[in-house]
Amino acid sequence: MTALTANRPTDSRSLGKKHWIPIAAGVTIYAGSVPMVDEAGYARPSASRAGNKGCWGVALEKYDNSKGIAGAVYCCVQEGVYK
């Protein structure tokens, strides 16, 4: 599967809790994506990595931490049932 390079619409059937997760350094999270939480507790684009702590929801907006240090930007993800 190819990584996202732009925001994408993600329709939902029902929505749950929101979580704010710090973003890893040098990372952009796109709206509608499903970021994973790495072993250090930082959000990253979904990928197969040892130590991933899973997905917590869908990103609600685009969050750009491409030039920041780890934790400089937080992303909001929302649990739910998505189409």
N, C-alpha and C positions, 0 to 999 in steps of 0.2 A: 504494500500500500504506500502511496506517495504522501509525503508530508504536505500539510496545507501551506499555501503561500498567500492566502487571502481569507477574509471572513466568509462564513457560509451560514445560510439560514438552517436552523435546526428546530423543527416543529415538535411540540410536546403534547402529550395526552394528559399528563398531570405533573404538577411541580411540587418539589419538597423543599427541604432546608437549603439555605445558602451558606457557603463556607468561603472565607478569605484565606488564600494560601500564598505565601511568599514565592516569588519566581526566581529561578536559578539565574546566575549571571550569563549574559550574552544570549538571552532567549526572548522570543516573541511568541505570545499565546494569542491565537486568533479566535474571534467570536464564533461560537458554534462548534468549536473543537472540544475534544475530551482530553484535557491534560492529565498526565500521570504525576504522582508524587514520588520523588526519588528517595533514596536511602537517607539523605540528609534532611528531608522534609520540604524540599523545594519543588514547585510545579515546573514541568518540562513538557514539550510536545510528546504525545504518546509514542512509545517505542519499546522494544523488548530489551530490558536491561536487568541485570542481576540486582536485586535489592529494591525493586519498585514496590511501593506500598499501595498501588492500585489507583483507580480513578475515583474521584469524589463527586463528579458532575460535569455539566457542560459549561464552558466559559461564556459569560454573558456579554463581554465586550472584547475588543482587541487591547492587549496589554503589551507594551514594548519595554523590555528591559535589556535590549541588545547592547546598550552602552553602559549599563549599570552593574553594580556589584550584586552578589546574591542577596536577596531580601530587600533590595531598594524599592521594588515595586511589588504590590500584591495583586492577585487576580481573584475575582469573585466567580465561583462556580455554583451551579444549582443542581441539586439532586432532582430526579424525576424519572418519568417514563417518556422516552423520546421515540419518535417515528423513525 
